[in-house]
Amino acid sequence: MKLNPTNEATDNIRNAINLNRGFYDWGHKFMYHSDLVIFLLEEAGFSNIEQVDFQKGLLGKTDLAKYKQVSIYVTAIKQN
C-alpha cells in the first residue's frame, strides 16, 4: 500500500503512532484494546470475563474519575 495523506489507512497509522508516542513519553509500554485484554484473559484461563463501565462490576470504586476516559475496565475470575 502506498502511503498517501488522503488515504484513511495512512491516517489511522499516523494516529496510532502519535498516540503510542504519547504513551511511551509517560512511561507506558503498550496500549491495549478491550478485545485484546479479553482474549489474553481467556488464554490465561480466566472465566466470567466482562467489560464493565467505570466503577461498576467487580472493580467497584477502584479507579479515579480522571482516568475514566482513558481506561478500559474488564473483570474476570481465575479459579484455582
Secondary structure in CASP SS format (residue, H / E / C, confidence):
PFRMAT SS
TARGET T0000
AUTHOR 0000-0000-0000
METHOD secondary structure of the structure
MODEL  1
M C 1.00
K C 1.00
L C 1.00
N C 1.00
P C 1.00
T C 1.00
N C 1.00
E H 1.00
A H 1.00
T H 1.00
D H 1.00
N H 1.00
I H 1.00
R H 1.00
N H 1.00
A H 1.00
I H 1.00
N H 1.00
L H 1.00
N H 1.00
R H 1.00
G H 1.00
F H 1.00
Y H 1.00
D H 1.00
W C 1.00
G C 1.00
H C 1.00
K C 1.00
F C 1.00
M C 1.00
Y C 1.00
H C 1.00
S H 1.00
D H 1.00
L H 1.00
V H 1.00
I H 1.00
F H 1.00
L H 1.00
L H 1.00
E H 1.00
E H 1.00
A C 1.00
G C 1.00
F C 1.00
S E 1.00
N E 1.00
I E 1.00
E E 1.00
Q E 1.00
V C 1.00
D C 1.00
F C 1.00
Q C 1.00
K C 1.00
G H 1.00
L H 1.00
L H 1.00
G C 1.00
K C 1.00
T C 1.00
D C 1.00
L C 1.00
A H 1.00
K H 1.00
Y H 1.00
K H 1.00
Q H 1.00
V H 1.00
S C 1.00
I C 1.00
Y C 1.00
V E 1.00
T E 1.00
A E 1.00
I E 1.00
K C 1.00
Q C 1.00
N C 1.00
END
